[in-house]
Amino acid sequence: METLEFIIYPDGHVKEVVTGIVGTSCAEVTAAIEAQLGRVVSQEKTSEYFAQPVNQTSETSATNQVSYSQW
């Protein structure tokens, strides 16, 4: 599940926590919101940011071959 959490502190600064988005696409998701909130002071990237999305295909490139010896 993808979630964006915003914590607004009494002094007005906002902490944004993004979870469930793998890879660098989190920056695309949050760009418009950050533009409206104002200046970004710092960013901490989580392990999800550095993770690579898993792409599975239904094709198999390897074929199984069985050979028997004539001993």
Buried (B, 14 or more C-beta within 10 A) or exposed (E): EEEBEEEEEEEEEBEBEBEEBBEEEBBEEBEEEBEEBEEEEEEEEEEEBEEEEEEEEEEEEEEEEEEEEEE
